[in-house]
Amino acid sequence: MQLDFEDILSGAFGRIIALFLFIVSAVWVGSLVGGIAWMVGRSGFSQLPSIFDLFMSPLLLINLWIIPNVALLAIMTSYLLVSDESGHAAWGVIVGFESLFVMLGWCLNFSGVKDTALAWSCWLVLLVMLETGIWLDRQMRTNRWAREMAQLRAENAMRIAQRTAVPADQHGEDTD
C-alpha cells in the first residue's frame, strides 16, 4: 500500500480553507450581532441597518479591544487546528466573544443610560437567539439518524441472537 500524497495534501489544504471560512463566518456573524445592537443603542429602533452596514460590520472590531480579540482568535485557531472537528460549540464561542468585543469597544461611551441599556439588552436578546439556534441545529444534527440507528441496532441484536441460539436437536434431545 502506497501513500497518496495528492490526497493527503488536498485534504490538508481543504481543511485549512474550511477552517479559515469557519472562523471568518463566526467573526462576521459576531460582529453583525454586536453592530446591530450598537446601532439600536445609537439611534433606537428608528433606523434599520442597511446592506452596507451589514457588510461593513467587521470594521467595528477595530477598537480598543483588538488585542484581546486577536489573542482569542489565535487561541481558537490553534484549538480548531488540533481538534478533530470544528463544532457548534466553538463557532458559538467565537460568535459570542466577537459580538462582546464590538459591544465593549463601541457601547460603553453612550451619552445616556437609556441608550446603553437598550444596546446591551438588544445584544443579549440577539445573542441568546443566535446561541439557541446553534444549539437547536446541533440537536437536529445529533438526532437526525437516531431512529434509523435504533432500528439497525435491533436488527443486529436479532441476528446475533439467532446465530448464538443453539437448535434443540444439538442438545441431544430426541425430537420424535
Biotite code that builds the C-alpha atoms (Angstrom):
import biotite.structure as struc

atoms = struc.array([
    struc.Atom([0.000, 0.000, 0.000], chain_id="A", res_id=1, res_name="MET", atom_name="CA", element="C"),
    struc.Atom([1.420, 3.363, -1.054], chain_id="A", res_id=2, res_name="GLN", atom_name="CA", element="C"),
    struc.Atom([0.621, 6.770, 0.325], chain_id="A", res_id=3, res_name="LEU", atom_name="CA", element="C"),
    struc.Atom([-1.315, 9.033, -1.984], chain_id="A", res_id=4, res_name="ASP", atom_name="CA", element="C"),
    struc.Atom([0.380, 12.402, -1.489], chain_id="A", res_id=5, res_name="PHE", atom_name="CA", element="C"),
    struc.Atom([-2.130, 14.294, -3.630], chain_id="A", res_id=6, res_name="GLU", atom_name="CA", element="C"),
    struc.Atom([-4.978, 13.035, -1.471], chain_id="A", res_id=7, res_name="ASP", atom_name="CA", element="C"),
    struc.Atom([-3.144, 13.931, 1.725], chain_id="A", res_id=8, res_name="ILE", atom_name="CA", element="C"),
    struc.Atom([-2.231, 17.428, 0.512], chain_id="A", res_id=9, res_name="LEU", atom_name="CA", element="C"),
    struc.Atom([-5.685, 18.154, -0.857], chain_id="A", res_id=10, res_name="SER", atom_name="CA", element="C"),
    struc.Atom([-7.222, 17.039, 2.436], chain_id="A", res_id=11, res_name="GLY", atom_name="CA", element="C"),
    struc.Atom([-4.844, 19.269, 4.405], chain_id="A", res_id=12, res_name="ALA", atom_name="CA", element="C"),
    struc.Atom([-5.435, 22.298, 2.173], chain_id="A", res_id=13, res_name="PHE", atom_name="CA", element="C"),
    struc.Atom([-9.168, 21.649, 2.212], chain_id="A", res_id=14, res_name="GLY", atom_name="CA", element="C"),
    struc.Atom([-9.161, 21.511, 5.999], chain_id="A", res_id=15, res_name="ARG", atom_name="CA", element="C"),
    struc.Atom([-7.233, 24.783, 6.222], chain_id="A", res_id=16, res_name="ILE", atom_name="CA", element="C"),
    struc.Atom([-9.614, 26.510, 3.806], chain_id="A", res_id=17, res_name="ILE", atom_name="CA", element="C"),
    struc.Atom([-12.632, 25.143, 5.691], chain_id="A", res_id=18, res_name="ALA", atom_name="CA", element="C"),
    struc.Atom([-11.118, 26.327, 8.993], chain_id="A", res_id=19, res_name="LEU", atom_name="CA", element="C"),
    struc.Atom([-10.496, 29.785, 7.524], chain_id="A", res_id=20, res_name="PHE", atom_name="CA", element="C"),
    struc.Atom([-14.092, 30.044, 6.288], chain_id="A", res_id=21, res_name="LEU", atom_name="CA", element="C"),
    struc.Atom([-15.332, 28.727, 9.648], chain_id="A", res_id=22, res_name="PHE", atom_name="CA", element="C"),
    struc.Atom([-13.516, 31.475, 11.557], chain_id="A", res_id=23, res_name="ILE", atom_name="CA", element="C"),
    struc.Atom([-14.409, 34.221, 9.055], chain_id="A", res_id=24, res_name="VAL", atom_name="CA", element="C"),
    struc.Atom([-18.098, 33.332, 9.257], chain_id="A", res_id=25, res_name="SER", atom_name="CA", element="C"),
    struc.Atom([-18.024, 33.334, 13.057], chain_id="A", res_id=26, res_name="ALA", atom_name="CA", element="C"),
    struc.Atom([-16.233, 36.700, 13.154], chain_id="A", res_id=27, res_name="VAL", atom_name="CA", element="C"),
    struc.Atom([-18.652, 38.202, 10.661], chain_id="A", res_id=28, res_name="TRP", atom_name="CA", element="C"),
    struc.Atom([-21.802, 36.960, 12.395], chain_id="A", res_id=29, res_name="VAL", atom_name="CA", element="C"),
    struc.Atom([-20.449, 38.013, 15.802], chain_id="A", res_id=30, res_name="GLY", atom_name="CA", element="C"),
    struc.Atom([-19.613, 41.500, 14.597], chain_id="A", res_id=31, res_name="SER", atom_name="CA", element="C"),
    struc.Atom([-23.026, 41.637, 12.932], chain_id="A", res_id=32, res_name="LEU", atom_name="CA", element="C"),
    struc.Atom([-24.786, 40.871, 16.228], chain_id="A", res_id=33, res_name="VAL", atom_name="CA", element="C"),
    struc.Atom([-22.729, 43.496, 18.067], chain_id="A", res_id=34, res_name="GLY", atom_name="CA", element="C"),
    struc.Atom([-23.148, 46.010, 15.239], chain_id="A", res_id=35, res_name="GLY", atom_name="CA", element="C"),
    struc.Atom([-26.925, 45.682, 15.177], chain_id="A", res_id=36, res_name="ILE", atom_name="CA", element="C"),
    struc.Atom([-27.077, 46.103, 18.962], chain_id="A", res_id=37, res_name="ALA", atom_name="CA", element="C"),
    struc.Atom([-24.790, 49.150, 18.765], chain_id="A", res_id=38, res_name="TRP", atom_name="CA", element="C"),
    struc.Atom([-26.940, 50.651, 16.021], chain_id="A", res_id=39, res_name="MET", atom_name="CA", element="C"),
    struc.Atom([-30.099, 50.140, 18.082], chain_id="A", res_id=40, res_name="VAL", atom_name="CA", element="C"),
    struc.Atom([-28.444, 51.816, 21.064], chain_id="A", res_id=41, res_name="GLY", atom_name="CA", element="C"),
    struc.Atom([-27.219, 54.698, 18.927], chain_id="A", res_id=42, res_name="ARG", atom_name="CA", element="C"),
    struc.Atom([-30.451, 55.535, 17.127], chain_id="A", res_id=43, res_name="SER", atom_name="CA", element="C"),
    struc.Atom([-33.133, 53.407, 18.747], chain_id="A", res_id=44, res_name="GLY", atom_name="CA", element="C"),
    struc.Atom([-35.386, 51.396, 16.521], chain_id="A", res_id=45, res_name="PHE", atom_name="CA", element="C"),
    struc.Atom([-35.929, 54.351, 14.167], chain_id="A", res_id=46, res_name="SER", atom_name="CA", element="C"),
    struc.Atom([-33.068, 53.476, 11.810], chain_id="A", res_id=47, res_name="GLN", atom_name="CA", element="C"),
    struc.Atom([-32.811, 49.974, 10.381], chain_id="A", res_id=48, res_name="LEU", atom_name="CA", element="C"),
    struc.Atom([-29.412, 48.657, 9.326], chain_id="A", res_id=49, res_name="PRO", atom_name="CA", element="C"),
    struc.Atom([-28.713, 48.844, 5.607], chain_id="A", res_id=50, res_name="SER", atom_name="CA", element="C"),
    struc.Atom([-26.937, 46.301, 3.436], chain_id="A", res_id=51, res_name="ILE", atom_name="CA", element="C"),
    struc.Atom([-23.822, 48.470, 3.604], chain_id="A", res_id=52, res_name="PHE", atom_name="CA", element="C"),
    struc.Atom([-23.910, 48.326, 7.406], chain_id="A", res_id=53, res_name="ASP", atom_name="CA", element="C"),
    struc.Atom([-24.236, 44.551, 7.314], chain_id="A", res_id=54, res_name="LEU", atom_name="CA", element="C"),
    struc.Atom([-21.216, 44.120, 5.067], chain_id="A", res_id=55, res_name="PHE", atom_name="CA", element="C"),
    struc.Atom([-19.096, 46.633, 6.984], chain_id="A", res_id=56, res_name="MET", atom_name="CA", element="C"),
    struc.Atom([-19.839, 45.266, 10.458], chain_id="A", res_id=57, res_name="SER", atom_name="CA", element="C"),
    struc.Atom([-16.417, 43.545, 10.829], chain_id="A", res_id=58, res_name="PRO", atom_name="CA", element="C"),
    struc.Atom([-14.839, 47.022, 10.782], chain_id="A", res_id=59, res_name="LEU", atom_name="CA", element="C"),
    struc.Atom([-16.459, 47.598, 14.175], chain_id="A", res_id=60, res_name="LEU", atom_name="CA", element="C"),
    struc.Atom([-13.937, 45.130, 15.605], chain_id="A", res_id=61, res_name="LEU", atom_name="CA", element="C"),
    struc.Atom([-11.214, 47.741, 15.156], chain_id="A", res_id=62, res_name="ILE", atom_name="CA", element="C"),
    struc.Atom([-11.387, 49.342, 18.578], chain_id="A", res_id=63, res_name="ASN", atom_name="CA", element="C"),
    struc.Atom([-9.507, 49.293, 21.881], chain_id="A", res_id=64, res_name="LEU", atom_name="CA", element="C"),
    struc.Atom([-10.325, 45.618, 22.346], chain_id="A", res_id=65, res_name="TRP", atom_name="CA", element="C"),
    struc.Atom([-8.430, 44.464, 19.254], chain_id="A", res_id=66, res_name="ILE", atom_name="CA", element="C"),
    struc.Atom([-5.514, 42.916, 21.190], chain_id="A", res_id=67, res_name="ILE", atom_name="CA", element="C"),
    struc.Atom([-7.696, 40.578, 23.296], chain_id="A", res_id=68, res_name="PRO", atom_name="CA", element="C"),
    struc.Atom([-9.654, 39.852, 20.109], chain_id="A", res_id=69, res_name="ASN", atom_name="CA", element="C"),
    struc.Atom([-6.537, 38.783, 18.216], chain_id="A", res_id=70, res_name="VAL", atom_name="CA", element="C"),
    struc.Atom([-5.446, 36.675, 21.196], chain_id="A", res_id=71, res_name="ALA", atom_name="CA", element="C"),
    struc.Atom([-8.844, 34.955, 21.296], chain_id="A", res_id=72, res_name="LEU", atom_name="CA", element="C"),
    struc.Atom([-8.738, 34.250, 17.569], chain_id="A", res_id=73, res_name="LEU", atom_name="CA", element="C"),
    struc.Atom([-5.213, 32.828, 17.859], chain_id="A", res_id=74, res_name="ALA", atom_name="CA", element="C"),
    struc.Atom([-6.263, 30.549, 20.729], chain_id="A", res_id=75, res_name="ILE", atom_name="CA", element="C"),
    struc.Atom([-9.393, 29.398, 18.907], chain_id="A", res_id=76, res_name="MET", atom_name="CA", element="C"),
    struc.Atom([-7.467, 28.805, 15.670], chain_id="A", res_id=77, res_name="THR", atom_name="CA", element="C"),
    struc.Atom([-4.908, 26.653, 17.459], chain_id="A", res_id=78, res_name="SER", atom_name="CA", element="C"),
    struc.Atom([-7.710, 24.785, 19.237], chain_id="A", res_id=79, res_name="TYR", atom_name="CA", element="C"),
    struc.Atom([-9.523, 24.146, 15.961], chain_id="A", res_id=80, res_name="LEU", atom_name="CA", element="C"),
    struc.Atom([-6.328, 23.014, 14.248], chain_id="A", res_id=81, res_name="LEU", atom_name="CA", element="C"),
    struc.Atom([-5.639, 20.474, 16.993], chain_id="A", res_id=82, res_name="VAL", atom_name="CA", element="C"),
    struc.Atom([-9.199, 19.226, 17.486], chain_id="A", res_id=83, res_name="SER", atom_name="CA", element="C"),
    struc.Atom([-10.726, 16.636, 15.217], chain_id="A", res_id=84, res_name="ASP", atom_name="CA", element="C"),
    struc.Atom([-13.808, 18.612, 14.365], chain_id="A", res_id=85, res_name="GLU", atom_name="CA", element="C"),
    struc.Atom([-14.880, 22.203, 14.312], chain_id="A", res_id=86, res_name="SER", atom_name="CA", element="C"),
    struc.Atom([-18.180, 22.041, 16.073], chain_id="A", res_id=87, res_name="GLY", atom_name="CA", element="C"),
    struc.Atom([-21.112, 24.107, 17.065], chain_id="A", res_id=88, res_name="HIS", atom_name="CA", element="C"),
    struc.Atom([-19.696, 24.996, 20.466], chain_id="A", res_id=89, res_name="ALA", atom_name="CA", element="C"),
    struc.Atom([-16.511, 26.526, 19.046], chain_id="A", res_id=90, res_name="ALA", atom_name="CA", element="C"),
    struc.Atom([-18.486, 28.543, 16.499], chain_id="A", res_id=91, res_name="TRP", atom_name="CA", element="C"),
    struc.Atom([-20.831, 29.778, 19.223], chain_id="A", res_id=92, res_name="GLY", atom_name="CA", element="C"),
    struc.Atom([-17.926, 30.795, 21.476], chain_id="A", res_id=93, res_name="VAL", atom_name="CA", element="C"),
    struc.Atom([-16.253, 32.764, 18.688], chain_id="A", res_id=94, res_name="ILE", atom_name="CA", element="C"),
    struc.Atom([-19.525, 34.488, 17.744], chain_id="A", res_id=95, res_name="VAL", atom_name="CA", element="C"),
    struc.Atom([-20.247, 35.386, 21.353], chain_id="A", res_id=96, res_name="GLY", atom_name="CA", element="C"),
    struc.Atom([-16.819, 36.847, 22.041], chain_id="A", res_id=97, res_name="PHE", atom_name="CA", element="C"),
    struc.Atom([-16.691, 38.773, 18.763], chain_id="A", res_id=98, res_name="GLU", atom_name="CA", element="C"),
    struc.Atom([-20.042, 40.384, 19.492], chain_id="A", res_id=99, res_name="SER", atom_name="CA", element="C"),
    struc.Atom([-18.859, 41.136, 23.034], chain_id="A", res_id=100, res_name="LEU", atom_name="CA", element="C"),
    struc.Atom([-15.719, 42.847, 21.699], chain_id="A", res_id=101, res_name="PHE", atom_name="CA", element="C"),
    struc.Atom([-17.853, 45.047, 19.436], chain_id="A", res_id=102, res_name="VAL", atom_name="CA", element="C"),
    struc.Atom([-20.100, 45.933, 22.348], chain_id="A", res_id=103, res_name="MET", atom_name="CA", element="C"),
    struc.Atom([-17.187, 46.680, 24.689], chain_id="A", res_id=104, res_name="LEU", atom_name="CA", element="C"),
    struc.Atom([-15.491, 48.827, 22.079], chain_id="A", res_id=105, res_name="GLY", atom_name="CA", element="C"),
    struc.Atom([-18.443, 50.924, 20.988], chain_id="A", res_id=106, res_name="TRP", atom_name="CA", element="C"),
    struc.Atom([-21.256, 50.732, 23.547], chain_id="A", res_id=107, res_name="CYS", atom_name="CA", element="C"),
    struc.Atom([-19.503, 51.888, 26.691], chain_id="A", res_id=108, res_name="LEU", atom_name="CA", element="C"),
    struc.Atom([-19.396, 55.540, 25.624], chain_id="A", res_id=109, res_name="ASN", atom_name="CA", element="C"),
    struc.Atom([-23.062, 56.284, 25.012], chain_id="A", res_id=110, res_name="PHE", atom_name="CA", element="C"),
    struc.Atom([-24.242, 59.582, 26.460], chain_id="A", res_id=111, res_name="SER", atom_name="CA", element="C"),
    struc.Atom([-27.312, 58.276, 28.230], chain_id="A", res_id=112, res_name="GLY", atom_name="CA", element="C"),
    struc.Atom([-28.074, 55.306, 30.409], chain_id="A", res_id=113, res_name="VAL", atom_name="CA", element="C"),
    struc.Atom([-31.179, 54.593, 28.320], chain_id="A", res_id=114, res_name="LYS", atom_name="CA", element="C"),
    struc.Atom([-29.114, 54.149, 25.138], chain_id="A", res_id=115, res_name="ASP", atom_name="CA", element="C"),
    struc.Atom([-26.615, 51.903, 26.901], chain_id="A", res_id=116, res_name="THR", atom_name="CA", element="C"),
    struc.Atom([-29.344, 49.748, 28.452], chain_id="A", res_id=117, res_name="ALA", atom_name="CA", element="C"),
    struc.Atom([-31.142, 49.488, 25.109], chain_id="A", res_id=118, res_name="LEU", atom_name="CA", element="C"),
    struc.Atom([-27.965, 48.436, 23.291], chain_id="A", res_id=119, res_name="ALA", atom_name="CA", element="C"),
    struc.Atom([-26.943, 45.840, 25.879], chain_id="A", res_id=120, res_name="TRP", atom_name="CA", element="C"),
    struc.Atom([-30.449, 44.380, 26.173], chain_id="A", res_id=121, res_name="SER", atom_name="CA", element="C"),
    struc.Atom([-30.709, 44.150, 22.373], chain_id="A", res_id=122, res_name="CYS", atom_name="CA", element="C"),
    struc.Atom([-27.298, 42.445, 22.299], chain_id="A", res_id=123, res_name="TRP", atom_name="CA", element="C"),
    struc.Atom([-28.387, 39.990, 24.961], chain_id="A", res_id=124, res_name="LEU", atom_name="CA", element="C"),
    struc.Atom([-31.605, 39.117, 23.124], chain_id="A", res_id=125, res_name="VAL", atom_name="CA", element="C"),
    struc.Atom([-29.817, 38.694, 19.783], chain_id="A", res_id=126, res_name="LEU", atom_name="CA", element="C"),
    struc.Atom([-27.047, 36.585, 21.300], chain_id="A", res_id=127, res_name="LEU", atom_name="CA", element="C"),
    struc.Atom([-29.464, 34.320, 23.159], chain_id="A", res_id=128, res_name="VAL", atom_name="CA", element="C"),
    struc.Atom([-31.471, 33.850, 19.955], chain_id="A", res_id=129, res_name="MET", atom_name="CA", element="C"),
    struc.Atom([-28.347, 33.009, 17.963], chain_id="A", res_id=130, res_name="LEU", atom_name="CA", element="C"),
    struc.Atom([-26.916, 30.611, 20.537], chain_id="A", res_id=131, res_name="GLU", atom_name="CA", element="C"),
    struc.Atom([-30.310, 28.899, 20.862], chain_id="A", res_id=132, res_name="THR", atom_name="CA", element="C"),
    struc.Atom([-30.340, 28.434, 17.101], chain_id="A", res_id=133, res_name="GLY", atom_name="CA", element="C"),
    struc.Atom([-26.854, 26.930, 17.238], chain_id="A", res_id=134, res_name="ILE", atom_name="CA", element="C"),
    struc.Atom([-27.947, 24.546, 19.991], chain_id="A", res_id=135, res_name="TRP", atom_name="CA", element="C"),
    struc.Atom([-31.086, 23.540, 18.084], chain_id="A", res_id=136, res_name="LEU", atom_name="CA", element="C"),
    struc.Atom([-29.060, 22.900, 14.922], chain_id="A", res_id=137, res_name="ASP", atom_name="CA", element="C"),
    struc.Atom([-26.672, 20.724, 16.914], chain_id="A", res_id=138, res_name="ARG", atom_name="CA", element="C"),
    struc.Atom([-29.569, 18.776, 18.407], chain_id="A", res_id=139, res_name="GLN", atom_name="CA", element="C"),
    struc.Atom([-31.131, 18.313, 14.986], chain_id="A", res_id=140, res_name="MET", atom_name="CA", element="C"),
    struc.Atom([-27.893, 17.005, 13.513], chain_id="A", res_id=141, res_name="ARG", atom_name="CA", element="C"),
    struc.Atom([-27.333, 14.719, 16.502], chain_id="A", res_id=142, res_name="THR", atom_name="CA", element="C"),
    struc.Atom([-30.838, 13.244, 16.419], chain_id="A", res_id=143, res_name="ASN", atom_name="CA", element="C"),
    struc.Atom([-31.090, 13.044, 12.630], chain_id="A", res_id=144, res_name="ARG", atom_name="CA", element="C"),
    struc.Atom([-30.244, 9.351, 12.424], chain_id="A", res_id=145, res_name="TRP", atom_name="CA", element="C"),
    struc.Atom([-31.275, 8.243, 15.928], chain_id="A", res_id=146, res_name="ALA", atom_name="CA", element="C"),
    struc.Atom([-34.369, 6.307, 14.802], chain_id="A", res_id=147, res_name="ARG", atom_name="CA", element="C"),
    struc.Atom([-32.564, 4.557, 11.974], chain_id="A", res_id=148, res_name="GLU", atom_name="CA", element="C"),
    struc.Atom([-29.657, 3.671, 14.247], chain_id="A", res_id=149, res_name="MET", atom_name="CA", element="C"),
    struc.Atom([-32.070, 2.199, 16.822], chain_id="A", res_id=150, res_name="ALA", atom_name="CA", element="C"),
    struc.Atom([-33.680, 0.038, 14.137], chain_id="A", res_id=151, res_name="GLN", atom_name="CA", element="C"),
    struc.Atom([-30.266, -1.099, 12.932], chain_id="A", res_id=152, res_name="LEU", atom_name="CA", element="C"),
    struc.Atom([-29.205, -1.996, 16.485], chain_id="A", res_id=153, res_name="ARG", atom_name="CA", element="C"),
    struc.Atom([-32.411, -4.003, 16.971], chain_id="A", res_id=154, res_name="ALA", atom_name="CA", element="C"),
    struc.Atom([-31.852, -5.911, 13.723], chain_id="A", res_id=155, res_name="GLU", atom_name="CA", element="C"),
    struc.Atom([-28.238, -6.617, 14.647], chain_id="A", res_id=156, res_name="ASN", atom_name="CA", element="C"),
    struc.Atom([-29.268, -7.859, 18.083], chain_id="A", res_id=157, res_name="ALA", atom_name="CA", element="C"),
    struc.Atom([-31.846, -10.144, 16.490], chain_id="A", res_id=158, res_name="MET", atom_name="CA", element="C"),
    struc.Atom([-29.256, -11.590, 14.082], chain_id="A", res_id=159, res_name="ARG", atom_name="CA", element="C"),
    struc.Atom([-26.759, -12.134, 16.886], chain_id="A", res_id=160, res_name="ILE", atom_name="CA", element="C"),
    struc.Atom([-29.437, -13.865, 18.955], chain_id="A", res_id=161, res_name="ALA", atom_name="CA", element="C"),
    struc.Atom([-30.307, -16.124, 16.014], chain_id="A", res_id=162, res_name="GLN", atom_name="CA", element="C"),
    struc.Atom([-26.654, -17.010, 15.438], chain_id="A", res_id=163, res_name="ARG", atom_name="CA", element="C"),
    struc.Atom([-25.923, -17.824, 19.042], chain_id="A", res_id=164, res_name="THR", atom_name="CA", element="C"),
    struc.Atom([-29.138, -19.756, 19.660], chain_id="A", res_id=165, res_name="ALA", atom_name="CA", element="C"),
    struc.Atom([-28.459, -23.484, 19.751], chain_id="A", res_id=166, res_name="VAL", atom_name="CA", element="C"),
    struc.Atom([-31.023, -25.619, 17.916], chain_id="A", res_id=167, res_name="PRO", atom_name="CA", element="C"),
    struc.Atom([-32.900, -28.209, 20.014], chain_id="A", res_id=168, res_name="ALA", atom_name="CA", element="C"),
    struc.Atom([-31.517, -31.199, 18.086], chain_id="A", res_id=169, res_name="ASP", atom_name="CA", element="C"),
    struc.Atom([-27.925, -30.296, 19.007], chain_id="A", res_id=170, res_name="GLN", atom_name="CA", element="C"),
    struc.Atom([-28.632, -30.670, 22.732], chain_id="A", res_id=171, res_name="HIS", atom_name="CA", element="C"),
    struc.Atom([-29.064, -34.380, 22.336], chain_id="A", res_id=172, res_name="GLY", atom_name="CA", element="C"),
    struc.Atom([-32.810, -34.216, 22.845], chain_id="A", res_id=173, res_name="GLU", atom_name="CA", element="C"),
    struc.Atom([-34.989, -36.533, 20.870], chain_id="A", res_id=174, res_name="ASP", atom_name="CA", element="C"),
    struc.Atom([-37.417, -34.580, 18.707], chain_id="A", res_id=175, res_name="THR", atom_name="CA", element="C"),
    struc.Atom([-39.649, -37.592, 17.786], chain_id="A", res_id=176, res_name="ASP", atom_name="CA", element="C"),
])
